[in-house]
Amino acid sequence: MNKVIKFLKNEYKIISTLIYTAGVFGVVFEFANFKREYFWLGVKGAAFISAVFLIIDWINYSRQENYMKLSQDLEIENRRLLNQATIDRRELEEYFLLWVHQIKTPITVSNLILQKSEFEDKNKLKEQMFYIEEYTNMAINYLKLMDRDADMDITSIRLDSLIKSILKKYSMLFIEKHISLDYNPVSVNVISDTKWLSILIEQILSNAIKYTDSGTIKITFEEDSNTLKIRDTGIGIRSEDLNKIFDRGYSGFNGRINEKSSGLGLYLVKTISNVINVEVTVESTLNVGSVFSIRFPSN
């Protein structure tokens, strides 16, 4: 209705001309005493011609309105895409600034070890090279996650096999740091993507090892809630940091004190959890330890 009213307002000249012409002819016919049927015939003819013009104008007006709306929609979408591209580029730049800062630490430590005359710290050097490889893989995985069309293979996964392969990979760090492992095999399958779920668990386990100088890391699965839990006896997380630990670049008080974190690992965990539809939560007590829970959706 609003469109019709707007159209009629734009076509007021034709309507006014029709009314004015009918009025003039009416006066002329009245004074000349012409037959009124001729007057009405003339009015009908003028009204018909005006109606034809109005119909043609209505078609053109509707087309123009549609083109204008389409043009506005395209302009809005173009601005949205440009803004998103700017945000993505800024996030990528910020991420790799943090990544470069993080990978510099194991490289520096490795160089210091190599500069020693006695080569006693072979295992420590292996540990640093392990972290260099891990941080490099982290950057590669982040780039893959930015591609929303990244390959996904949602399938049934035997969780025990996945966890054992990850533990084997990190066994060197358990031995080097004298950390005990408490894990009993779980005979359960979950629905997820093998690659991304493996990366997610690796990041949580890596964090647990990184912030546990001694003690135990315990891995359990609660079937009633379909939840995998990774518990450590590390330095823990301050309560005021808990709501921010998954933010990109946020390392928290403990991370800054120990200079071990650049806030990338848990950000990657949160991003992956959104992609594969699992819920990751954390409970922690300072100087006691942390528990990360990975809750899988129902089959």
DAFEN-V180106 format. One record per residue. N is the residue number from 1. RES is the residue in three letters. OMEGA is omega in whole degrees, 0 to 359 (999 if undefined). Layout:
# DAFEN-V180106
n & res & omega
N & RES & OMEGA
N & RES & OMEGA
This chain:
# DAFEN-V180106
n & res & omega
1 & MET & 179
2 & ASN & 179
3 & LYS & 179
4 & VAL & 179
5 & ILE & 179
6 & LYS & 179
7 & PHE & 181
8 & LEU & 176
9 & LYS & 180
10 & ASN & 183
11 & GLU & 184
12 & TYR & 182
13 & LYS & 180
14 & ILE & 181
15 & ILE & 180
16 & SER & 180
17 & THR & 180
18 & LEU & 180
19 & ILE & 181
20 & TYR & 181
21 & THR & 179
22 & ALA & 179
23 & GLY & 180
24 & VAL & 179
25 & PHE & 180
26 & GLY & 179
27 & VAL & 181
28 & VAL & 182
29 & PHE & 181
30 & GLU & 181
31 & PHE & 181
32 & ALA & 179
33 & ASN & 176
34 & PHE & 178
35 & LYS & 185
36 & ARG & 181
37 & GLU & 176
38 & TYR & 179
39 & PHE & 180
40 & TRP & 176
41 & LEU & 178
42 & GLY & 179
43 & VAL & 179
44 & LYS & 179
45 & GLY & 179
46 & ALA & 179
47 & ALA & 180
48 & PHE & 179
49 & ILE & 179
50 & SER & 179
51 & ALA & 178
52 & VAL & 178
53 & PHE & 180
54 & LEU & 178
55 & ILE & 179
56 & ILE & 179
57 & ASP & 179
58 & TRP & 178
59 & ILE & 179
60 & ASN & 180
61 & TYR & 180
62 & SER & 178
63 & ARG & 180
64 & GLN & 178
65 & GLU & 179
66 & ASN & 179
67 & TYR & 180
68 & MET & 179
69 & LYS & 179
70 & LEU & 179
71 & SER & 178
72 & GLN & 179
73 & ASP & 179
74 & LEU & 179
75 & GLU & 178
76 & ILE & 180
77 & GLU & 179
78 & ASN & 178
79 & ARG & 179
80 & ARG & 180
81 & LEU & 178
82 & LEU & 178
83 & ASN & 179
84 & GLN & 178
85 & ALA & 178
86 & THR & 179
87 & ILE & 180
88 & ASP & 180
89 & ARG & 180
90 & ARG & 179
91 & GLU & 180
92 & LEU & 179
93 & GLU & 180
94 & GLU & 181
95 & TYR & 184
96 & PHE & 170
97 & LEU & 177
98 & LEU & 181
99 & TRP & 179
100 & VAL & 178
101 & HIS & 183
102 & GLN & 185
103 & ILE & 178
104 & LYS & 183
105 & THR & 179
106 & PRO & 177
107 & ILE & 179
108 & THR & 179
109 & VAL & 179
110 & SER & 179
111 & ASN & 179
112 & LEU & 179
113 & ILE & 182
114 & LEU & 181
115 & GLN & 179
116 & LYS & 180
117 & SER & 177
118 & GLU & 182
119 & PHE & 183
120 & GLU & 189
121 & ASP & 181
122 & LYS & 181
123 & ASN & 178
124 & LYS & 178
125 & LEU & 176
126 & LYS & 180
127 & GLU & 181
128 & GLN & 177
129 & MET & 176
130 & PHE & 180
131 & TYR & 177
132 & ILE & 179
133 & GLU & 180
134 & GLU & 181
135 & TYR & 177
136 & THR & 177
137 & ASN & 179
138 & MET & 179
139 & ALA & 179
140 & ILE & 180
141 & ASN & 178
142 & TYR & 178
143 & LEU & 179
144 & LYS & 180
145 & LEU & 179
146 & MET & 176
147 & ASP & 185
148 & ARG & 177
149 & ASP & 180
150 & ALA & 182
151 & ASP & 176
152 & MET & 179
153 & ASP & 181
154 & ILE & 184
155 & THR & 176
156 & SER & 185
157 & ILE & 173
158 & ARG & 189
159 & LEU & 182
160 & ASP & 180
161 & SER & 180
162 & LEU & 181
163 & ILE & 181
164 & LYS & 179
165 & SER & 178
166 & ILE & 180
167 & LEU & 178
168 & LYS & 180
169 & LYS & 184
170 & TYR & 183
171 & SER & 180
172 & MET & 182
173 & LEU & 176
174 & PHE & 182
175 & ILE & 183
176 & GLU & 183
177 & LYS & 179
178 & HIS & 179
179 & ILE & 179
180 & SER & 178
181 & LEU & 177
182 & ASP & 182
183 & TYR & 174
184 & ASN & 183
185 & PRO & 179
186 & VAL & 180
187 & SER & 182
188 & VAL & 175
189 & ASN & 176
190 & VAL & 179
191 & ILE & 181
192 & SER & 174
193 & ASP & 187
194 & THR & 185
195 & LYS & 185
196 & TRP & 177
197 & LEU & 178
198 & SER & 180
199 & ILE & 180
200 & LEU & 180
201 & ILE & 178
202 & GLU & 182
203 & GLN & 179
204 & ILE & 179
205 & LEU & 179
206 & SER & 177
207 & ASN & 180
208 & ALA & 179
209 & ILE & 184
210 & LYS & 185
211 & TYR & 175
212 & THR & 180
213 & ASP & 177
214 & SER & 179
215 & GLY & 189
216 & THR & 169
217 & ILE & 184
218 & LYS & 180
219 & ILE & 181
220 & THR & 176
221 & PHE & 180
222 & GLU & 186
223 & GLU & 182
224 & ASP & 179
225 & SER & 180
226 & ASN & 188
227 & THR & 173
228 & LEU & 182
229 & LYS & 177
230 & ILE & 185
231 & ARG & 177
232 & ASP & 177
233 & THR & 183
234 & GLY & 187
235 & ILE & 178
236 & GLY & 183
237 & ILE & 178
238 & ARG & 182
239 & SER & 181
240 & GLU & 179
241 & ASP & 189
242 & LEU & 182
243 & ASN & 186
244 & LYS & 189
245 & ILE & 180
246 & PHE & 178
247 & ASP & 181
248 & ARG & 176
249 & GLY & 182
250 & TYR & 182
251 & SER & 179
252 & GLY & 182
253 & PHE & 182
254 & ASN & 180
255 & GLY & 180
256 & ARG & 180
257 & ILE & 184
258 & ASN & 180
259 & GLU & 181
260 & LYS & 189
261 & SER & 171
262 & SER & 176
263 & GLY & 182
264 & LEU & 186
265 & GLY & 182
266 & LEU & 173
267 & TYR & 177
268 & LEU & 178
269 & VAL & 181
270 & LYS & 180
271 & THR & 179
272 & ILE & 181
273 & SER & 177
274 & ASN & 182
275 & VAL & 184
276 & ILE & 173
277 & ASN & 170
278 & VAL & 181
279 & GLU & 180
280 & VAL & 178
281 & THR & 182
282 & VAL & 170
283 & GLU & 184
284 & SER & 174
285 & THR & 184
286 & LEU & 179
287 & ASN & 176
288 & VAL & 179
289 & GLY & 183
290 & SER & 175
291 & VAL & 175
292 & PHE & 182
293 & SER & 177
294 & ILE & 183
295 & ARG & 181
296 & PHE & 177
297 & PRO & 179
298 & SER & 180
299 & ASN & 999
